[in-house]
Amino acid sequence: MADRQGRFDAAVELFGDAAREILAHPLRSLLTLSGIVFGAASLVSMTSIAVGMKEMAYRDIESIGFPRSVGVEDRGPRGDATTALDLRHPGLRINDAAALRQLPGVESVMEHVWGGNMLVAGPVGRRGYPVEGVAAGYLQARNYRIVAGRDIRPLDVINVSRVAVLGAEVVDALFGTSPPLGQMITVNGVRLTVIGVVAPKVFEMAPIDFSWMAQRMYVPWTWAQRYYRPPGRIDRALVTADPGTDLGQLIRRTDVLMRQRHDGATDFYLENEAAGVLSTLAMADRVLGGWNGVMYVIAIITILVGGIGLFSVLLISVRERVREIGIMKALGATDGDISRLFMAESLTLAFVGAVVGIGAGSGLITLTKWIGVQFGKQFVISMHWPGAVFAFGFAIAVGVVFGWYPARRAAGLDPVTAIGGG
């Protein structure tokens, strides 16, 4: 126990001597630290920002909705159909959606009808807009931002109600500054009541343009089907899996059921929305992974440059302290004592540089978030601890590597020559 305490006291004294030597030359020590500080700060801040941006992009992509869904898309009647089988099965039908609801593991099935561009007239203007026939709750499930009024409800679908949810830009064009809720519009001569308004989805980071959301109108799919499609036909059925259901297995069941119902005709196809989301997330991972790799390289080079500065300063220190080293050896200091003293100085400089650099990196993260707030962006960025640990470890390793030779050179000085040289 006493031996351990003695070693501890010796280490404290050793690093205290190293700190005093560093403080005796503040400008030189500051310049020596700069490379390590800049390298650690850049690594911590940029990797943290990159990870924060990736997480925000993930949230953006996932906010589109339906991460566990597969779309059954209509392909009929096909103009290129050449077999009697394809000609007998003209495409997706309402009773197909009803059959899909009976599959094990299905949470919901939402019918969808594309009405195409229709002439829409309001109190102050008329213009052509795309019309979508959607199921009850579709807009909210998609995380579309309903800024006034409400979404389409089950009774709207059951009663084939003449109601519509308008995009914000449609409202501006048809109503000007007048409130649209409860007002009437005309779609190809048919009068509908406005029950809600949808605003464009705004993403934090994902480079996705959803401005089209505010440039169309949404009606109950039953109404759109009655007016714009042959009896019994729909354009799409969106099948969503229960949380505990394997999506891949549900997709296979969906495909088997549809082929059975259509006798093998290829008048439909499956669109795996989850795969699309995962593909986008994987692309974001690759881009940000490459960015992180570049930042690690830049930080490593910067810290290495700081290590070269550390090496130079320690060599200068050895030359300046030749007489001191000679006296220490004459008084009984061993080569190991001298070597440990210079290694302690090197490690102290590396340690301080790493700590200050990590602190500076944290400050840059805070500054980035503050700048984001000034431009109306709430950046959620946390410290990337793997980057901080790497910066600290690499800085200490640089201190060991670049401090070894000057320490060895100081330890190898001849005491008589050293004192005489002084």
C-alpha positions as a printed NumPy array, in Angstrom:
array([[  0.   ,   0.   ,   0.   ],
       [  2.799,   2.382,   0.946],
       [  4.634,   1.5  ,  -2.274],
       [  1.535,   2.288,  -4.311],
       [  1.112,   5.623,  -2.529],
       [  4.745,   6.405,  -3.199],
       [  4.352,   5.765,  -6.902],
       [  1.282,   7.956,  -6.953],
       [  3.087,  10.809,  -5.19 ],
       [  6.012,  10.487,  -7.598],
       [  3.649,  10.675, -10.589],
       [  1.932,  13.747,  -9.175],
       [  5.31 ,  15.419,  -8.628],
       [  6.457,  14.438, -12.121],
       [  3.421,  15.907, -13.864],
       [  3.571,  18.942, -11.579],
       [  7.138,  19.599, -12.792],
       [  5.947,  19.134, -16.394],
       [  3.089,  21.609, -15.859],
       [  5.448,  24.199, -14.36 ],
       [  7.8  ,  23.88 , -17.331],
       [  4.877,  24.306, -19.75 ],
       [  3.574,  27.376, -17.874],
       [  7.053,  28.885, -17.904],
       [  6.773,  29.202, -21.713],
       [  3.083,  30.102, -22.278],
       [  3.323,  31.347, -25.876],
       [  5.376,  28.404, -27.044],
       [  3.072,  25.978, -25.254],
       [ -0.015,  27.662, -26.773],
       [  1.357,  27.359, -30.297],
       [  2.242,  23.737, -29.628],
       [ -1.31 ,  23.01 , -28.45 ],
       [ -3.008,  24.711, -31.398],
       [ -2.748,  21.825, -33.852],
       [ -4.066,  19.275, -31.369],
       [ -6.84 ,  21.637, -30.262],
       [ -7.974,  22.374, -33.829],
       [ -7.885,  18.715, -34.8  ],
       [ -9.875,  17.529, -31.781],
       [-12.369,  20.396, -32.061],
       [-13.012,  19.79 , -35.772],
       [-13.434,  16.057, -35.267],
       [-15.837,  16.391, -32.333],
       [-17.931,  19.195, -33.812],
       [-18.213,  17.938, -37.381],
       [-18.911,  14.302, -36.521],
       [-21.506,  15.43 , -33.968],
       [-23.137,  17.727, -36.523],
       [-23.074,  14.979, -39.164],
       [-24.684,  12.455, -36.81 ],
       [-27.251,  15.045, -35.698],
       [-28.122,  15.873, -39.315],
       [-28.437,  12.163, -40.096],
       [-30.837,  11.646, -37.214],
       [-32.931,  14.615, -38.356],
       [-32.973,  13.264, -41.912],
       [-34.103,   9.879, -40.534],
       [-36.97 ,  11.562, -38.697],
       [-37.929,  13.445, -41.852],
       [-38.033,  10.296, -43.958],
       [-39.893,   8.285, -41.333],
       [-42.405,  11.121, -40.907],
       [-43.661,  10.483, -44.429],
       [-45.62 ,   7.625, -42.875],
       [-46.393,   3.984, -43.578],
       [-42.982,   2.444, -42.805],
       [-44.659,  -0.991, -42.606],
       [-46.784,  -0.807, -45.748],
       [-46.987,  -2.317, -49.208],
       [-49.022,  -0.771, -52.   ],
       [-51.039,  -3.011, -54.33 ],
       [-51.09 ,  -0.957, -57.525],
       [-53.474,  -1.291, -60.445],
       [-52.054,  -2.205, -63.896],
       [-55.201,  -2.828, -65.875],
       [-56.68 ,  -2.759, -68.366],
       [-53.327,  -3.01 , -70.094],
       [-52.863,  -1.726, -73.596],
       [-50.102,  -4.296, -74.193],
       [-52.171,  -7.262, -72.981],
       [-51.792, -10.178, -75.41 ],
       [-53.279, -13.11 , -73.518],
       [-56.893, -13.941, -72.795],
       [-55.96 , -14.202, -69.121],
       [-54.817, -10.595, -68.896],
       [-57.792,  -9.409, -70.912],
       [-60.233, -11.148, -68.55 ],
       [-58.773,  -9.381, -65.483],
       [-58.814,  -5.609, -66.056],
       [-57.139,  -4.61 , -62.765],
       [-57.58 ,  -3.877, -59.099],
       [-61.082,  -3.925, -57.654],
       [-62.83 ,  -2.91 , -54.437],
       [-63.437,  -6.527, -53.452],
       [-59.667,  -7.142, -53.707],
       [-59.186,  -4.602, -50.9  ],
       [-61.884,  -6.342, -48.859],
       [-60.098,  -9.702, -49.333],
       [-56.75 ,  -8.194, -48.302],
       [-58.276,  -7.098, -44.993],
       [-58.789, -10.753, -44.105],
       [-55.097, -11.632, -44.352],
       [-53.363, -12.467, -41.031],
       [-51.188,  -9.634, -39.726],
       [-52.991,  -6.833, -41.595],
       [-53.592,  -3.703, -39.54 ],
       [-55.445,  -1.716, -42.208],
       [-56.162,  -1.488, -45.913],
       [-56.751,   1.939, -47.459],
       [-58.296,   2.316, -50.907],
       [-56.997,   5.039, -53.18 ],
       [-58.322,   6.552, -56.405],
       [-56.466,   9.017, -58.627],
       [-58.975,  11.489, -60.052],
       [-56.468,  13.254, -62.272],
       [-56.533,  16.981, -63.05 ],
       [-59.988,  18.474, -62.634],
       [-61.337,  21.977, -63.165],
       [-61.934,  23.348, -59.67 ],
       [-63.857,  26.614, -59.183],
       [-64.175,  28.754, -56.072],
       [-65.445,  32.215, -55.153],
       [-62.438,  34.103, -56.569],
       [-60.953,  31.82 , -59.228],
       [-60.9  ,  28.539, -61.089],
       [-58.013,  26.317, -62.075],
       [-57.099,  22.721, -62.812],
       [-55.886,  20.71 , -59.811],
       [-55.135,  17.009, -59.182],
       [-57.843,  15.244, -57.176],
       [-57.03 ,  12.273, -54.911],
       [-59.649,   9.948, -53.53 ],
       [-58.387,   8.763, -50.145],
       [-59.578,   6.599, -47.257],
       [-60.675,   7.872, -43.853],
       [-57.688,   8.985, -41.776],
       [-55.272,   8.684, -44.719],
       [-53.952,  12.236, -44.416],
       [-53.251,  11.945, -40.7  ],
       [-51.673,   8.505, -41.149],
       [-49.403,  10.069, -43.751],
       [-48.53 ,  12.805, -41.238],
       [-49.884,  15.468, -43.557],
       [-50.258,  18.685, -41.593],
       [-53.939,  19.606, -41.405],
       [-53.814,  23.279, -40.422],
       [-57.561,  23.94 , -40.459],
       [-60.643,  21.79 , -40.228],
       [-60.39 ,  17.991, -40.206],
       [-59.39 ,  14.87 , -42.101],
       [-61.827,  12.719, -44.076],
       [-63.797,  10.483, -41.706],
       [-65.316,   6.983, -42.057],
       [-68.861,   8.389, -42.45 ],
       [-67.656,  10.592, -45.317],
       [-66.465,   7.446, -47.092],
       [-69.541,   5.361, -46.265],
       [-71.983,   8.11 , -47.309],
       [-69.986,   9.041, -50.448],
       [-70.023,  12.578, -49.081],
       [-69.273,  15.53 , -51.297],
       [-66.548,  16.977, -49.096],
       [-62.957,  17.992, -49.799],
       [-59.722,  18.788, -48.012],
       [-57.79 ,  21.414, -49.97 ],
       [-54.085,  22.113, -50.215],
       [-53.072,  25.521, -48.889],
       [-52.137,  26.821, -52.357],
       [-55.497,  25.689, -53.741],
       [-57.198,  27.69 , -50.992],
       [-55.225,  30.796, -51.902],
       [-56.161,  30.464, -55.573],
       [-59.87 ,  29.72 , -55.023],
       [-60.709,  31.782, -51.929],
       [-58.044,  34.454, -51.675],
       [-58.041,  35.691, -48.083],
       [-61.536,  34.384, -47.263],
       [-61.856,  31.441, -44.808],
       [-62.558,  28.278, -46.821],
       [-64.064,  25.968, -44.178],
       [-67.736,  25.263, -44.815],
       [-67.606,  27.013, -48.194],
       [-68.539,  25.402, -51.511],
       [-66.33 ,  24.621, -54.501],
       [-67.219,  23.107, -57.85 ],
       [-65.264,  20.199, -59.322],
       [-66.157,  19.546, -62.955],
       [-69.622,  20.94 , -62.236],
       [-70.162,  19.002, -58.959],
       [-70.464,  21.026, -55.731],
       [-68.365,  19.968, -52.703],
       [-67.998,  21.386, -49.186],
       [-64.522,  22.295, -47.91 ],
       [-63.854,  20.548, -44.561],
       [-60.084,  20.975, -44.134],
       [-56.836,  22.528, -45.309],
       [-53.461,  20.752, -45.726],
       [-50.143,  22.627, -45.582],
       [-46.927,  21.458, -47.266],
       [-44.772,  19.111, -45.213],
       [-41.604,  20.863, -44.095],
       [-38.515,  18.726, -43.58 ],
       [-35.6  ,  19.585, -41.293],
       [-32.865,  17.999, -43.371],
       [-34.132,  15.482, -45.947],
       [-33.786,  16.852, -49.504],
       [-37.406,  15.969, -50.389],
       [-39.884,  18.306, -52.081],
       [-43.418,  17.809, -50.763],
       [-44.781,  21.13 , -52.029],
       [-47.227,  19.19 , -54.252],
       [-49.248,  18.383, -51.108],
       [-50.504,  21.963, -51.037],
       [-51.318,  21.932, -54.764],
       [-54.072,  19.3  , -54.849],
       [-57.352,  18.369, -53.21 ],
       [-58.441,  15.256, -51.346],
       [-61.912,  13.709, -51.406],
       [-63.44 ,  10.433, -50.088],
       [-62.26 ,   7.61 , -52.319],
       [-65.835,   6.364, -52.729],
       [-66.84 ,   9.676, -54.288],
       [-63.835,   9.739, -56.62 ],
       [-64.448,   6.093, -57.563],
       [-68.083,   6.759, -58.432],
       [-67.306,   9.72 , -60.662],
       [-63.96 ,   8.85 , -62.225],
       [-63.652,   5.056, -62.401],
       [-65.593,   2.133, -63.896],
       [-67.847,   0.295, -61.397],
       [-65.85 ,  -1.581, -58.762],
       [-62.397,  -0.329, -59.869],
       [-59.779,   1.359, -57.668],
       [-56.226,   2.455, -58.389],
       [-54.49 ,   1.338, -55.23 ],
       [-54.861,  -0.544, -51.967],
       [-52.35 ,   0.356, -49.261],
       [-51.816,  -2.624, -46.94 ],
       [-50.247,  -1.855, -43.55 ],
       [-48.869,  -4.592, -41.287],
       [-49.553,  -4.969, -37.586],
       [-46.566,  -3.862, -35.433],
       [-45.677,  -7.473, -34.579],
       [-46.021,  -8.825, -38.118],
       [-43.062,  -9.532, -40.39 ],
       [-43.551,  -7.227, -43.384],
       [-41.743,  -9.55 , -45.799],
       [-44.072, -12.387, -44.899],
       [-47.113, -10.144, -45.314],
       [-45.883,  -9.048, -48.752],
       [-45.596, -12.691, -49.814],
       [-49.106, -13.414, -48.534],
       [-50.427, -10.366, -50.383],
       [-48.797, -11.457, -53.624],
       [-50.132, -15.027, -53.313],
       [-53.665, -13.852, -52.545],
       [-53.746, -11.385, -55.428],
       [-52.455, -13.968, -57.906],
       [-55.066, -16.427, -56.715],
       [-57.854, -13.877, -57.062],
       [-56.659, -12.801, -60.508],
       [-55.849, -16.327, -61.753],
       [-52.201, -15.364, -62.258],
       [-52.904, -12.302, -64.42 ],
       [-50.307,  -9.514, -64.174],
       [-52.846,  -6.701, -63.826],
       [-51.358,  -5.475, -60.535],
       [-47.943,  -4.957, -58.965],
       [-46.628,  -4.511, -55.428],
       [-44.813,  -1.385, -54.3  ],
       [-42.842,  -1.956, -51.11 ],
       [-42.932,   1.459, -49.414],
       [-40.834,   0.231, -46.509],
       [-38.085,  -0.84 , -48.923],
       [-38.135,   2.615, -50.45 ],
       [-37.762,   4.235, -47.034],
       [-34.952,   1.84 , -46.099],
       [-33.198,   2.545, -49.411],
       [-33.354,   6.276, -48.75 ],
       [-32.048,   5.797, -45.216],
       [-29.212,   3.611, -46.526],
       [-28.279,   6.321, -49.017],
       [-28.243,   8.883, -46.188],
       [-26.008,   6.531, -44.199],
       [-23.551,   6.208, -47.093],
       [-23.382,   9.955, -47.699],
       [-22.949,  10.838, -44.029],
       [-20.572,   7.914, -43.485],
       [-18.366,   9.307, -46.241],
       [-18.573,  12.75 , -44.656],
       [-17.506,  11.34 , -41.301],
       [-14.617,   9.515, -42.959],
       [-13.404,  12.776, -44.53 ],
       [-13.649,  14.537, -41.171],
       [-11.655,  11.8  , -39.427],
       [ -8.912,  12.11 , -42.05 ],
       [ -8.78 ,  15.896, -41.738],
       [ -8.687,  15.695, -37.942],
       [ -5.961,  13.039, -37.965],
       [ -3.799,  15.164, -40.278],
       [ -4.37 ,  18.253, -38.102],
       [ -3.464,  16.412, -34.896],
       [ -0.394,  14.91 , -36.61 ],
       [  0.693,  18.419, -37.594],
       [  0.22 ,  19.361, -33.946],
       [  2.349,  16.345, -33.03 ],
       [  5.13 ,  17.544, -35.304],
       [  4.985,  20.918, -33.537],
       [  5.137,  19.113, -30.217],
       [  8.171,  17.153, -31.409],
       [  9.961,  20.341, -32.465],
       [  9.22 ,  22.158, -29.218],
       [ 10.461,  19.266, -27.104],
       [ 13.709,  19.08 , -29.086],
       [ 14.176,  22.812, -28.53 ],
       [ 13.453,  22.289, -24.832],
       [ 16.114,  19.558, -24.651],
       [ 18.713,  21.895, -26.188],
       [ 17.763,  24.744, -23.853],
       [ 17.932,  22.522, -20.768],
       [ 21.17 ,  20.644, -21.446],
       [ 22.88 ,  22.091, -18.363],
       [ 19.809,  21.391, -16.177],
       [ 19.759,  17.779, -17.388],
       [ 23.476,  17.426, -16.64 ],
       [ 23.003,  18.735, -13.081],
       [ 20.03 ,  16.404, -12.519],
       [ 22.117,  13.428, -13.608],
       [ 25.017,  14.536, -11.426],
       [ 22.655,  14.62 ,  -8.46 ],
       [ 21.594,  11.033,  -9.102],
       [ 18.744,  11.231, -11.629],
       [ 18.658,   8.151, -13.864],
       [ 18.1  ,   8.035, -17.602],
       [ 14.594,   6.756, -16.818],
       [ 13.89 ,   9.778, -14.614],
       [ 14.947,  12.183, -17.363],
       [ 12.971,  10.278, -20.   ],
       [  9.852,  10.223, -17.839],
       [ 10.103,  13.975, -17.228],
       [ 10.05 ,  14.803, -20.942],
       [  7.387,  12.188, -21.667],
       [  5.295,  13.784, -18.904],
       [  5.625,  17.167, -20.616],
       [  4.62 ,  15.665, -23.952],
       [  1.62 ,  13.817, -22.493],
       [  0.532,  16.867, -20.5  ],
       [  0.538,  19.012, -23.646],
       [ -1.344,  16.318, -25.575],
       [ -3.864,  15.864, -22.738],
       [ -4.531,  19.588, -22.381],
       [ -4.799,  19.973, -26.161],
       [ -7.305,  17.113, -26.393],
       [ -9.442,  18.384, -23.501],
       [ -9.463,  21.965, -24.782],
       [-10.208,  20.709, -28.322],
       [-13.153,  18.604, -27.139],
       [-14.45 ,  21.585, -25.174],
       [-14.062,  23.812, -28.235],
       [-15.883,  21.231, -30.332],
       [-18.755,  21.267, -27.85 ],
       [-18.804,  25.047, -28.124],
       [-19.005,  24.835, -31.914],
       [-21.991,  22.471, -31.592],
       [-23.748,  25.008, -29.361],
       [-22.9  ,  27.784, -31.832],
       [-24.333,  25.739, -34.714],
       [-27.594,  25.198, -32.831],
       [-27.774,  28.919, -32.012],
       [-27.246,  29.869, -35.663],
       [-29.967,  27.382, -36.641],
       [-32.404,  29.063, -34.241],
       [-31.66 ,  32.451, -35.819],
       [-32.736,  31.02 , -39.189],
       [-35.783,  29.248, -37.797],
       [-34.239,  25.764, -37.604],
       [-34.26 ,  23.73 , -34.412],
       [-31.148,  21.578, -34.828],
       [-31.021,  18.669, -32.398],
       [-27.302,  17.92 , -32.107],
       [-25.689,  15.97 , -29.286],
       [-22.04 ,  15.314, -28.565],
       [-20.759,  12.404, -30.677],
       [-18.888,  10.557, -27.948],
       [-17.126,   8.028, -30.248],
       [-15.578,  10.98 , -32.082],
       [-14.594,  12.63 , -28.794],
       [-13.042,   9.411, -27.473],
       [-11.149,   8.913, -30.743],
       [ -9.87 ,  12.509, -30.677],
       [ -8.693,  12.138, -27.088],
       [ -7.066,   8.744, -27.646],
       [ -5.345,   9.805, -30.857],
       [ -4.018,  12.998, -29.243],
       [ -2.532,  10.984, -26.342],
       [ -1.038,   8.518, -28.841],
       [  0.523,  11.436, -30.73 ],
       [  1.944,  12.72 , -27.437],
       [  3.56 ,   9.329, -26.789],
       [  4.929,   8.877, -30.321],
       [  6.27 ,  12.395, -30.804],
       [  7.534,  12.711, -27.235],
       [  9.501,   9.457, -27.287],
       [ 12.512,  10.608, -29.315],
       [ 13.112,  13.925, -27.482],
       [ 12.779,  12.086, -24.15 ],
       [ 15.241,   9.434, -25.277],
       [ 17.661,  12.09 , -26.533],
       [ 17.503,  13.961, -23.227],
       [ 18.063,  10.742, -21.28 ],
       [ 21.098,   9.872, -23.43 ],
       [ 23.03 ,  13.083, -22.688],
       [ 26.367,  12.621, -20.961],
       [ 26.228,  14.491, -17.588],
       [ 29.819,  15.824, -17.791],
       [ 29.388,  17.05 , -21.358],
       [ 25.958,  18.427, -20.51 ],
       [ 27.223,  20.46 , -17.555],
       [ 30.176,  21.69 , -19.587],
       [ 27.922,  22.602, -22.485],
       [ 25.805,  24.64 , -20.117]])
